[in-house]
């Protein structure tokens, strides 16, 4: 819809609301209807006020602001609606207790004096006509509130319309949420200019069909339509790939060439990625749905930096010479572990490729990598670039396929020396069991999280709101370390909730190839439906749905940015990893209390703390059982910073010097010394 909303469109909407209500659409739930209809106006008000945010004056009170907002044809619409209410329904529109209220006689019987307000919609009379009349007032009041909020003026908003049911012949909920949203309208999707050249399996340096000849579709999350059909690897293909990797390790040049030459090949590869950075960003966005600007300007540069980092480590991996209690020469060698099996996820396909492949190659290993079935395209592309850079055949093999088939075959393969997985905790359990039941291969796991984001009473609230928003909604909420439990001190809780809601309403959702889009679609229908089930769980559990809560558009897997307040620790939305754009805001009183509550989870991947007090920061960061704690920031990733979790968030660390240990064996070599000059 954009920012242009016609007067006739609004009038039609109001007519639809009233006529639907008169026919019993919400006859039994006037409070619910009133609040959600008001929220329609809140979202529209946000849009309307956008045109004034650049040159607005500083307002001294609400009335001055509302005059400013209503200075164009909207003033006529407000006037028409309010005059109609005053004339026909005997009420007054007033500013009371810093809130706009409509004080109206709600009964159609003039002898009955029943006064209600937008804070008290339950005071409406049972008469349907009177209730329907009351619906008019919620829309203009919502517009005013939304506009004020977007202009930075505190103003209470009573509810949201996001889960307005799509029922009855009017389908009211679906039509309203599609019309009135701060998200970008979903038009025909942009067709990226990149060509898809690699859809086969990469085994022993060659692109080959799967042994079965089967393929599977990889889908565009914007539409659910097929992008390409990719070769479907299975057990036989994993066997072929492992055989190639084993031969390359046992007989090939890669572990035998100098570490400096391995480093040069990795650097040449990084240069090729920079040369093809736009094509790779387009493929990543097309296959995954993440914003193109995010892929191009953030993730691809980090990908290149990671390979520069690990190329630098290649010739700096060395052993030790240690003294012994006797005439012996003792060497401690750090050797490549052998054939590494690697399974990467769909949320950050390229970055997870770099996290896994970089340290394994730097240490001199060979690899069989299984990409996620949802996002196979970029792994094949960059693997091809690696061979252009001079990587010997068989060193890096890429098999596209499904977890229960190709993934399970890799995890249980007797000739794989090491296994690494990034994925869900449940998948991690399965992989760990398969590895143990086969050849007891060591396993590195980077798994799920339910990370606390703690905002203390002295925090910079505006900055905390923005950082908490980023911590949760980044990458469509599909981030293992997402700050998905937002704990806010009770003294600043109400202010934070109001501002967090306003920020979520402003978040732009749409085609990820378009400029300025912050949020694209979820990865697929399974994840999409799972997120919506969790949202329904939050509503059923009596958390307050502040905004969002529904799908956006009728095509693809777009979900409105969703915020819940009054969340309790025992609710599913506060316990389970949702992996979507759903922010849960909880309240706390004391520091010791919030540390205890934050740790009361099976996860321990990451956490955030916002405070101006260094003692509080130190106390909380040391008290939290999490692999990474960000203080007054979030999602700061660097090639040298180790990443991994406590408890059921994983085993081992990735990135930094610690990741090298995952791909090295330690060997002690002891030999006698005859007549040594010293010991």
C-alpha positions as CSV (number, residue, x, y, z in Angstrom):
1,X,0.0,0.0,0.0
2,X,2.9,2.4,0.7
3,X,2.2,5.7,2.3
4,X,-0.7,6.8,0.1
5,X,-4.0,5.8,1.7
6,X,-7.1,7.2,0.0
7,X,-10.0,8.7,1.9
8,X,-12.4,6.4,0.1
9,X,-10.4,3.3,1.0
10,X,-10.7,4.2,4.7
11,X,-14.4,5.0,4.4
12,X,-15.0,1.6,2.7
13,X,-13.0,-0.1,5.5
14,X,-15.1,1.6,8.2
15,X,-18.3,0.6,6.4
16,X,-17.1,-3.0,6.2
17,X,-16.2,-3.0,9.9
18,X,-19.6,-1.7,10.9
19,X,-21.7,-3.9,8.5
20,X,-19.7,-7.0,9.6
21,X,-20.3,-6.2,13.2
22,X,-24.0,-5.5,12.8
23,X,-24.3,-9.0,11.3
24,X,-23.0,-10.5,14.4
25,X,-19.3,-10.8,13.4
26,X,-18.2,-9.7,16.9
27,X,-21.5,-9.5,18.7
28,X,-20.3,-11.6,21.5
29,X,-16.8,-10.0,21.8
30,X,-17.2,-6.2,21.7
31,X,-14.0,-5.6,23.6
32,X,-11.9,-7.7,21.3
33,X,-13.4,-6.1,18.2
34,X,-13.0,-2.6,19.5
35,X,-9.4,-3.0,20.4
36,X,-8.4,-4.6,17.2
37,X,-10.2,-2.1,15.0
38,X,-8.5,0.6,16.9
39,X,-5.2,-1.1,16.1
40,X,-6.0,-0.9,12.4
41,X,-6.0,2.8,12.8
42,X,-2.8,2.7,14.8
43,X,-1.0,1.0,11.9
44,X,-2.4,3.5,9.4
45,X,-1.4,6.4,11.6
46,X,2.2,5.1,11.6
47,X,2.1,5.3,7.8
48,X,0.6,8.7,7.6
49,X,3.0,10.3,9.9
50,X,6.0,9.0,8.0
51,X,5.7,12.0,5.6
52,X,6.3,14.4,8.6
53,X,9.2,12.7,10.3
54,X,11.9,14.5,8.4
55,X,10.9,18.1,9.1
56,X,8.6,17.9,12.1
57,X,8.8,20.6,14.8
58,X,9.2,19.8,18.5
59,X,5.8,19.4,20.1
60,X,5.0,20.7,23.5
61,X,1.7,18.8,23.9
62,X,-0.5,16.2,22.3
63,X,-3.1,18.7,20.9
64,X,-0.4,20.6,19.1
65,X,0.9,17.4,17.6
66,X,-2.5,16.2,16.5
67,X,-3.1,19.5,14.7
68,X,0.1,19.0,12.8
69,X,-0.7,15.4,11.9
70,X,-4.1,16.3,10.6
71,X,-3.1,19.4,8.5
72,X,-4.1,17.9,5.1
73,X,-7.2,16.2,3.8
74,X,-7.1,13.8,6.7
75,X,-8.3,16.7,8.9
76,X,-11.5,16.6,6.8
77,X,-11.9,12.9,7.3
78,X,-11.3,13.2,11.1
79,X,-13.8,16.0,11.2
80,X,-16.4,14.1,9.2
81,X,-16.1,11.0,11.5
82,X,-16.0,13.0,14.8
83,X,-18.8,15.3,13.8
84,X,-20.9,12.3,12.8
85,X,-20.3,10.7,16.2
86,X,-21.1,14.0,18.0
87,X,-24.2,14.7,16.0
88,X,-25.8,11.2,15.8
89,X,-24.4,9.4,18.8
90,X,-24.2,12.0,21.5
91,X,-20.6,11.9,22.6
92,X,-17.4,14.0,22.9
93,X,-13.9,13.4,21.7
94,X,-11.5,14.6,24.5
95,X,-8.0,14.4,25.8
96,X,-8.2,12.9,29.3
97,X,-5.2,11.7,31.4
98,X,-2.9,12.2,28.4
99,X,-5.0,9.7,26.4
100,X,-7.5,10.4,23.7
101,X,-10.9,9.1,24.6
102,X,-14.4,9.2,23.1
103,X,-16.9,9.7,25.8
104,X,-20.2,8.6,24.4
105,X,-23.7,7.6,25.3
106,X,-23.5,4.0,24.0
107,X,-27.2,3.1,24.3
108,X,-29.6,4.0,21.4
109,X,-32.1,4.7,24.1
110,X,-31.5,8.4,24.9
111,X,-33.0,7.8,28.4
112,X,-30.1,5.5,29.2
113,X,-26.9,7.2,30.2
114,X,-24.1,4.6,29.6
115,X,-20.7,6.2,29.3
116,X,-17.8,4.3,27.7
117,X,-14.3,5.1,26.5
118,X,-11.7,3.5,24.4
119,X,-10.1,2.3,27.5
120,X,-13.4,0.7,28.6
121,X,-15.0,-0.9,25.5
122,X,-16.9,-3.4,27.7
123,X,-19.2,-0.6,28.7
124,X,-20.9,-0.8,25.4
125,X,-24.6,-1.8,25.5
126,X,-25.6,-5.2,24.2
127,X,-27.6,-3.6,21.4
128,X,-25.7,-4.4,18.1
129,X,-26.5,-1.1,16.5
130,X,-25.0,0.8,19.4
131,X,-21.9,-1.5,19.5
132,X,-21.4,-1.0,15.7
133,X,-21.7,2.7,16.2
134,X,-19.0,2.5,18.8
135,X,-16.7,0.8,16.3
136,X,-16.3,4.1,14.3
137,X,-14.5,5.8,17.1
138,X,-11.7,3.2,17.5
139,X,-10.4,3.8,14.0
140,X,-9.7,7.5,14.1
141,X,-8.4,7.2,17.7
142,X,-6.1,4.5,16.5
143,X,-4.8,6.6,13.7
144,X,-4.0,9.4,16.1
145,X,-2.2,7.1,18.5
146,X,-0.2,5.5,15.7
147,X,0.8,8.8,14.3
148,X,1.8,10.1,17.7
149,X,3.8,7.0,18.4
150,X,5.7,7.3,15.2
151,X,6.5,10.9,15.8
152,X,8.1,9.9,19.1
153,X,5.2,11.1,21.4
154,X,4.2,8.6,24.1
155,X,0.6,7.5,23.7
156,X,-1.0,4.4,25.1
157,X,-2.4,1.9,22.6
158,X,-4.8,-0.7,23.8
159,X,-4.5,-3.6,21.4
160,X,-3.5,-5.0,18.0
161,X,-5.5,-6.5,15.2
162,X,-3.1,-9.0,14.0
163,X,-5.0,-12.1,14.9
164,X,-8.4,-10.8,13.8
165,X,-10.0,-14.0,12.5
166,X,-10.5,-14.5,8.8
167,X,-13.9,-15.9,9.2
168,X,-17.4,-15.3,7.8
169,X,-18.2,-14.2,4.3
170,X,-16.3,-10.9,4.8
171,X,-12.9,-12.5,5.6
172,X,-12.4,-9.3,7.6
173,X,-9.2,-10.3,9.3
174,X,-7.3,-11.2,6.2
175,X,-8.4,-8.2,4.2
176,X,-7.6,-5.7,7.0
177,X,-4.1,-7.0,7.8
178,X,-3.2,-7.1,4.2
179,X,-4.4,-3.5,3.7
180,X,-3.0,-1.9,6.8
181,X,0.5,-2.8,7.7
182,X,3.8,-0.8,8.0
183,X,5.4,-3.6,6.0
184,X,6.1,-3.1,2.3
185,X,3.4,-4.4,0.1
186,X,4.3,-7.7,-1.5
187,X,4.2,-7.1,-5.3
188,X,5.4,-9.4,-8.0
189,X,8.8,-10.7,-6.9
190,X,12.0,-9.3,-8.4
191,X,13.7,-11.8,-10.7
192,X,17.4,-11.8,-9.8
193,X,19.8,-11.6,-12.8
194,X,22.0,-14.5,-11.5
195,X,22.1,-17.7,-13.5
196,X,21.9,-21.1,-11.7
197,X,24.7,-23.1,-13.2
198,X,25.5,-25.7,-10.5
199,X,22.8,-28.1,-9.3
200,X,24.7,-31.4,-9.4
201,X,26.8,-33.1,-6.6
202,X,30.5,-32.1,-6.4
203,X,32.5,-35.3,-5.9
204,X,36.2,-35.6,-6.6
205,X,36.4,-32.3,-8.4
206,X,33.5,-33.1,-10.8
207,X,29.9,-32.2,-10.9
208,X,27.9,-35.4,-11.2
209,X,24.4,-36.7,-11.0
210,X,23.2,-38.5,-7.9
211,X,23.6,-42.3,-8.1
212,X,19.8,-42.7,-8.0
213,X,19.2,-40.0,-10.7
214,X,16.8,-38.3,-8.3
215,X,16.5,-34.6,-7.8
216,X,14.6,-32.4,-5.4
217,X,13.3,-28.8,-5.8
218,X,14.8,-25.9,-4.0
219,X,12.1,-23.2,-3.5
220,X,11.9,-19.4,-3.5
221,X,10.6,-18.5,0.0
222,X,9.0,-15.4,-1.4
223,X,6.5,-17.4,-3.5
224,X,6.9,-21.1,-2.6
225,X,7.8,-21.7,-6.3
226,X,10.6,-23.8,-7.6
227,X,13.9,-22.1,-8.3
228,X,15.7,-25.2,-9.6
229,X,15.9,-28.9,-9.3
230,X,19.0,-30.2,-7.5
231,X,20.6,-33.6,-7.5
232,X,19.5,-35.5,-4.4
233,X,22.4,-37.2,-2.7
234,X,21.8,-40.4,-0.7
235,X,23.8,-43.1,1.0
236,X,25.6,-44.2,-2.2
237,X,26.6,-40.6,-3.0
238,X,27.9,-40.1,0.5
239,X,30.0,-43.3,0.1
240,X,31.4,-41.9,-3.2
241,X,32.2,-38.6,-1.6
242,X,33.9,-40.1,1.5
243,X,35.9,-42.4,-0.8
244,X,37.2,-39.4,-2.8
245,X,38.0,-37.5,0.4
246,X,39.8,-40.5,1.9
247,X,41.9,-41.0,-1.2
248,X,42.7,-37.2,-1.3
249,X,43.9,-37.4,2.3
250,X,45.8,-40.6,2.2
251,X,47.4,-40.2,-1.2
252,X,46.8,-36.7,-2.4
253,X,48.9,-33.5,-2.2
254,X,46.7,-31.4,0.1
255,X,48.1,-32.6,3.5
256,X,51.5,-33.0,2.1
257,X,52.0,-29.6,0.5
258,X,53.5,-26.8,2.5
259,X,51.2,-24.9,4.8
260,X,52.2,-21.7,3.0
261,X,50.9,-23.1,-0.3
262,X,47.6,-24.2,1.3
263,X,47.3,-20.6,2.6
264,X,47.8,-19.2,-0.9
265,X,45.0,-21.3,-2.4
266,X,42.7,-20.2,0.4
267,X,43.6,-16.6,-0.3
268,X,43.0,-17.0,-4.0
269,X,39.6,-18.5,-3.2
270,X,38.7,-15.4,-1.1
271,X,39.7,-13.2,-4.0
272,X,37.4,-15.1,-6.4
273,X,34.5,-14.8,-3.9
274,X,35.0,-11.0,-3.9
275,X,35.0,-11.1,-7.7
276,X,31.6,-12.9,-7.7
277,X,30.2,-11.3,-4.6
278,X,27.0,-10.0,-6.3
279,X,26.1,-13.3,-7.9
280,X,26.6,-15.1,-4.6
281,X,24.5,-12.5,-2.6
282,X,21.8,-12.9,-5.2
283,X,21.8,-16.7,-4.9
284,X,21.8,-16.5,-1.2
285,X,18.8,-14.2,-1.1
286,X,16.9,-16.1,-3.7
287,X,17.4,-19.5,-2.0
288,X,17.1,-18.3,1.6
289,X,14.9,-15.2,1.6
290,X,17.2,-12.9,3.6
291,X,17.5,-9.3,2.5
292,X,19.9,-8.8,-0.4
293,X,21.5,-5.8,1.3
294,X,22.3,-8.0,4.3
295,X,23.8,-10.8,2.2
296,X,25.9,-8.4,0.0
297,X,27.0,-5.8,2.6
298,X,27.4,-7.9,5.7
299,X,27.5,-11.7,5.2
300,X,29.7,-12.0,2.1
301,X,32.4,-9.6,3.4
302,X,32.4,-11.6,6.7
303,X,32.7,-14.8,4.6
304,X,35.8,-13.4,2.8
305,X,37.3,-12.2,6.1
306,X,36.9,-15.7,7.6
307,X,38.9,-17.3,4.8
308,X,41.6,-14.6,5.1
309,X,41.7,-15.4,8.8
310,X,42.1,-19.1,8.4
311,X,44.5,-18.8,5.5
312,X,46.7,-16.8,8.0
313,X,46.5,-19.7,10.4
314,X,47.6,-22.4,7.9
315,X,51.3,-21.9,8.4
316,X,51.2,-21.1,12.1
317,X,49.9,-24.4,13.4
318,X,52.8,-26.0,15.2
319,X,53.6,-28.5,17.9
320,X,55.7,-28.4,21.0
321,X,58.9,-29.9,22.4
322,X,58.4,-30.7,26.1
323,X,60.9,-31.8,28.7
324,X,60.7,-35.3,30.3
325,X,62.0,-36.8,33.5
326,X,64.8,-38.6,31.8
327,X,66.9,-38.7,28.7
328,X,64.1,-38.6,26.2
329,X,63.2,-36.3,23.3
330,X,59.5,-35.5,23.4
331,X,57.7,-33.9,20.5
332,X,54.0,-33.0,20.6
333,X,52.6,-32.9,17.1
334,X,49.4,-31.4,15.9
335,X,48.3,-33.4,12.9
336,X,45.3,-33.1,10.6
337,X,42.5,-35.4,11.8
338,X,41.6,-36.8,8.3
339,X,38.3,-36.9,6.6
340,X,35.9,-34.3,8.1
341,X,32.1,-34.7,7.7
342,X,30.3,-31.4,7.9
343,X,26.6,-30.6,8.0
344,X,25.5,-27.0,7.6
345,X,22.1,-25.3,8.2
346,X,19.9,-23.2,6.0
347,X,19.8,-19.9,8.0
348,X,23.3,-18.8,7.1
349,X,24.4,-21.1,4.3
350,X,27.6,-19.2,3.3
351,X,28.8,-18.2,6.7
352,X,28.3,-21.7,8.1
353,X,30.3,-23.0,5.1
354,X,33.1,-20.7,6.1
355,X,32.9,-21.6,9.8
356,X,33.3,-25.3,8.9
357,X,35.4,-25.4,5.8
358,X,38.0,-22.7,6.7
359,X,39.6,-24.3,9.8
360,X,39.3,-27.8,8.4
361,X,41.3,-26.9,5.3
362,X,43.8,-24.7,7.1
363,X,44.7,-27.8,9.2
364,X,45.2,-30.0,6.1
365,X,42.0,-32.1,6.2
366,X,39.7,-33.2,3.4
367,X,36.0,-32.7,3.6
368,X,32.6,-34.1,2.7
369,X,30.0,-31.3,3.3
370,X,26.3,-31.8,3.2
371,X,24.3,-28.6,2.6
372,X,20.8,-28.0,3.9
373,X,18.2,-29.2,1.5
374,X,16.4,-25.8,1.7
375,X,19.5,-23.9,0.5
376,X,21.9,-26.0,-1.6
377,X,22.8,-23.4,-4.3
378,X,25.6,-21.3,-2.8
379,X,27.6,-24.2,-1.4
380,X,27.9,-25.6,-4.9
381,X,28.9,-22.3,-6.4
382,X,31.7,-21.5,-3.9
383,X,33.0,-25.1,-4.1
384,X,33.4,-24.5,-7.8
385,X,35.3,-21.3,-7.1
386,X,37.6,-23.2,-4.7
387,X,38.6,-25.6,-7.5
388,X,39.3,-22.6,-9.7
389,X,41.6,-21.3,-7.0
390,X,43.7,-24.5,-7.2
391,X,42.2,-26.8,-4.6
392,X,43.1,-30.5,-5.5
393,X,40.3,-32.9,-6.5
394,X,38.7,-34.8,-3.7
395,X,39.7,-32.3,-1.0
396,X,36.2,-30.6,-0.8
397,X,33.1,-32.6,-1.8
398,X,29.6,-31.2,-1.6
399,X,26.5,-33.4,-1.4
400,X,23.1,-31.9,-1.5
401,X,20.4,-34.0,0.2
402,X,18.1,-34.6,3.1
403,X,19.1,-35.1,6.7
404,X,17.5,-38.5,7.3
405,X,19.2,-40.0,4.3
406,X,22.4,-38.1,3.2
407,X,23.0,-36.6,6.7
408,X,22.5,-39.8,8.5
409,X,24.8,-41.7,6.1
410,X,27.6,-39.1,6.7
411,X,27.2,-39.1,10.5
412,X,27.3,-42.9,10.7
413,X,30.0,-43.5,8.1
414,X,32.9,-45.6,9.4
415,X,35.5,-43.9,7.3
416,X,34.7,-40.3,8.5
417,X,37.2,-39.2,11.2
418,X,35.5,-36.1,12.4
419,X,31.9,-34.7,12.3
420,X,30.7,-31.1,12.7
421,X,27.1,-30.0,12.7
422,X,25.2,-26.7,13.0
423,X,21.5,-27.3,13.5
424,X,18.7,-27.9,16.0
425,X,19.3,-29.5,19.4
426,X,17.2,-32.5,18.4
427,X,19.2,-33.0,15.2
428,X,22.4,-32.7,17.3
429,X,21.2,-35.6,19.6
430,X,20.6,-37.8,16.5
431,X,24.0,-37.0,15.0
432,X,25.8,-37.6,18.2
433,X,24.2,-41.0,18.6
434,X,25.0,-42.0,15.0
435,X,28.6,-41.0,15.5
436,X,28.9,-43.0,18.7
437,X,27.2,-46.1,17.2
438,X,29.5,-46.1,14.2
439,X,33.2,-45.4,14.8
440,X,33.0,-43.1,17.9
441,X,34.1,-40.2,15.8
442,X,34.5,-36.9,17.7
443,X,31.7,-34.4,17.1
444,X,31.4,-30.6,17.3
445,X,27.9,-29.3,17.7
446,X,26.6,-25.8,17.4
447,X,22.9,-26.1,18.3
448,X,19.9,-24.1,19.4
449,X,19.4,-21.3,21.9
450,X,16.9,-19.3,23.9
451,X,19.2,-16.4,24.6
452,X,18.3,-13.8,27.3
453,X,18.6,-10.1,26.5
454,X,18.7,-8.3,29.9
455,X,17.9,-4.6,30.1
456,X,18.7,-3.0,33.4
457,X,16.9,0.1,34.9
458,X,19.9,2.4,34.1
459,X,20.2,1.3,30.4
460,X,19.9,3.7,27.5
461,X,16.3,2.7,26.6
462,X,16.3,4.0,23.1
463,X,19.5,2.2,22.3
464,X,18.4,-1.0,24.1
465,X,15.1,-1.0,22.1
466,X,17.0,-0.9,18.9
467,X,19.6,-3.5,19.9
468,X,16.9,-5.8,21.3
469,X,14.9,-5.4,18.1
470,X,18.0,-6.3,16.0
471,X,18.9,-9.2,18.4
472,X,15.6,-10.8,17.8
473,X,14.4,-9.9,14.3
474,X,17.8,-10.1,12.5
475,X,17.6,-12.7,9.7
476,X,13.8,-13.0,10.1
477,X,14.5,-14.2,13.6
478,X,16.1,-17.3,12.2
479,X,19.3,-17.1,14.2
480,X,20.5,-19.6,16.8
481,X,21.7,-16.9,19.2
482,X,18.6,-14.6,18.8
483,X,17.9,-12.6,21.9
484,X,14.5,-14.3,22.2
485,X,13.9,-13.7,25.9
486,X,13.9,-9.9,26.5
487,X,14.1,-9.3,30.3
488,X,13.3,-5.7,31.2
489,X,13.5,-4.1,34.6
490,X,10.1,-3.3,36.0
491,X,10.9,0.5,36.3
492,X,11.4,0.9,32.6
493,X,9.2,-2.0,31.4
494,X,6.2,0.0,30.2
495,X,8.3,2.5,28.3
496,X,10.3,-0.3,26.7
497,X,7.3,-2.2,25.6
498,X,5.7,0.8,24.0
499,X,8.9,1.7,22.1
500,X,9.6,-1.9,21.1
501,X,6.1,-2.2,19.7
502,X,6.5,1.0,17.7
503,X,9.8,-0.2,16.3
504,X,8.3,-3.5,15.3
505,X,5.4,-1.8,13.6
506,X,7.9,0.3,11.6
507,X,9.9,-2.7,10.5
508,X,9.7,-3.1,6.7
509,X,8.8,-6.6,5.4
510,X,8.8,-7.4,1.8
511,X,10.6,-8.7,-1.2
512,X,14.2,-9.1,0.1
513,X,15.7,-7.9,-3.3
514,X,14.1,-4.4,-2.8
515,X,16.1,-1.6,-1.2
516,X,15.3,-0.8,2.4
517,X,13.7,-4.1,3.2
518,X,14.6,-5.3,6.7
519,X,12.8,-8.6,6.7
520,X,12.1,-11.2,4.0
521,X,10.1,-14.4,4.2
522,X,10.7,-17.4,6.5
523,X,12.6,-20.2,4.9
524,X,9.8,-22.6,4.1
525,X,6.2,-23.7,4.9
526,X,7.3,-25.9,7.8
527,X,9.1,-23.1,9.6
528,X,6.3,-20.7,8.7
529,X,3.6,-22.9,10.2
530,X,5.7,-23.7,13.3
531,X,6.1,-19.9,14.0
532,X,2.4,-19.3,13.7
533,X,1.7,-22.2,16.1
534,X,4.0,-20.6,18.7
535,X,2.2,-17.2,18.2
536,X,-1.1,-18.9,18.8
537,X,0.4,-20.6,21.9
538,X,1.4,-17.1,23.2
539,X,-2.1,-15.8,22.7
540,X,-3.7,-18.9,24.3
541,X,-1.3,-18.6,27.2
542,X,-2.6,-15.0,27.9
543,X,0.6,-13.1,26.9
544,X,-0.4,-9.7,25.5
545,X,0.0,-9.6,21.7
546,X,1.2,-6.0,21.2
547,X,1.6,-6.2,17.4
548,X,1.9,-8.6,14.5
549,X,1.0,-12.2,14.9
550,X,-0.3,-13.0,11.3
551,X,1.1,-13.8,7.9
552,X,1.7,-11.0,5.5
553,X,0.2,-11.3,2.0
554,X,-1.2,-14.5,0.5
555,X,2.0,-15.8,-1.2
556,X,5.2,-17.0,0.2
557,X,6.2,-17.3,3.9
558,X,6.1,-13.7,5.2
559,X,5.1,-13.1,8.9
560,X,4.4,-9.8,10.6
561,X,7.0,-8.7,13.2
562,X,5.4,-9.9,16.4
563,X,5.8,-8.6,19.9
564,X,4.4,-10.1,23.1
565,X,4.4,-8.4,26.5
566,X,3.5,-9.8,29.9
567,X,5.3,-13.0,29.0
568,X,5.9,-15.5,31.9
569,X,8.8,-17.9,32.1
570,X,6.6,-21.0,32.0
571,X,5.1,-20.1,28.6
572,X,6.2,-22.0,25.5
573,X,7.2,-18.8,23.8
574,X,9.6,-18.2,26.7
575,X,11.0,-21.7,26.7
576,X,11.2,-23.0,23.2
577,X,13.4,-21.9,20.3
578,X,10.8,-20.3,17.9
579,X,13.3,-19.3,15.2
580,X,11.1,-16.6,13.9
581,X,10.2,-12.9,14.2
582,X,8.6,-13.2,17.7
583,X,9.8,-11.0,20.5
584,X,8.8,-12.0,24.1
585,X,9.2,-9.3,26.7
586,X,9.4,-10.3,30.4
587,X,9.6,-8.2,33.5
588,X,12.2,-8.5,36.4
589,X,13.0,-6.8,39.7
590,X,16.4,-7.8,41.0
591,X,19.7,-8.6,39.4
592,X,20.1,-12.0,41.2
593,X,16.6,-12.9,40.2
594,X,17.1,-12.2,36.5
595,X,20.4,-14.2,36.4
596,X,18.6,-17.2,38.0
597,X,15.7,-16.9,35.5
598,X,18.0,-16.4,32.5
599,X,19.9,-19.6,33.4
600,X,16.7,-21.6,34.0
601,X,16.8,-23.1,30.4
602,X,18.2,-26.1,28.7
603,X,20.1,-23.8,26.4
604,X,23.2,-21.6,26.9
605,X,24.4,-20.2,23.6
606,X,24.4,-16.4,24.1
607,X,23.1,-13.5,26.1
608,X,23.0,-9.7,26.1
609,X,23.3,-7.3,29.0
610,X,22.4,-3.6,28.8
611,X,23.5,-1.4,31.7
612,X,25.7,1.7,32.3
613,X,27.1,0.2,35.5
614,X,30.3,-1.7,35.0
615,X,29.8,-3.7,38.3
616,X,26.4,-4.8,37.1
617,X,27.8,-5.8,33.7
618,X,30.5,-7.9,35.3
619,X,28.2,-9.5,37.8
620,X,25.6,-10.5,35.2
621,X,28.0,-11.5,32.4
622,X,29.9,-13.8,34.8
623,X,26.7,-15.2,36.3
624,X,25.2,-16.2,33.0
625,X,25.8,-19.7,31.7
626,X,26.2,-18.9,28.1
627,X,29.0,-19.2,25.5
628,X,28.9,-15.5,24.5
629,X,27.7,-12.5,26.5
630,X,27.4,-9.2,24.7
631,X,27.5,-6.1,26.9
632,X,25.7,-3.0,25.5
633,X,25.8,-4.6,22.0
634,X,24.6,-7.7,20.3
635,X,25.5,-10.1,17.4
636,X,29.0,-8.8,17.2
637,X,30.9,-11.5,15.3
638,X,34.5,-11.5,14.4
639,X,36.6,-14.3,12.9
640,X,38.8,-14.4,16.0
641,X,35.9,-14.6,18.6
642,X,35.1,-18.2,19.6
643,X,31.4,-19.2,19.3
644,X,29.6,-22.1,20.9
645,X,27.3,-23.0,23.8
646,X,26.9,-24.4,27.3
647,X,24.5,-27.2,28.1
648,X,22.3,-28.3,25.2
649,X,23.4,-25.5,22.9
650,X,26.4,-27.6,21.7
651,X,29.8,-29.1,22.2
652,X,33.0,-27.3,21.3
653,X,33.7,-23.9,19.8
654,X,33.8,-22.5,16.3
655,X,35.8,-19.5,14.9
656,X,39.0,-18.2,16.4
657,X,42.0,-20.3,17.5
658,X,39.7,-22.8,19.3
659,X,38.1,-24.0,16.1
660,X,41.4,-25.3,14.9
661,X,41.5,-27.8,17.8
662,X,38.4,-29.5,16.2
663,X,40.4,-30.6,13.2
664,X,43.7,-31.6,14.8
665,X,44.9,-34.7,16.4
666,X,47.6,-34.5,19.1
667,X,50.4,-37.0,18.9
668,X,53.3,-37.5,21.3
669,X,56.5,-38.8,19.8
670,X,59.1,-40.0,22.4
671,X,62.6,-41.1,21.5
672,X,65.7,-41.8,23.7
673,X,68.6,-39.4,23.9
674,X,72.1,-40.8,24.3
675,X,74.6,-38.7,26.3
676,X,72.5,-35.5,26.0
677,X,74.3,-32.2,26.8
678,X,71.2,-31.1,28.7
679,X,67.7,-32.2,29.5
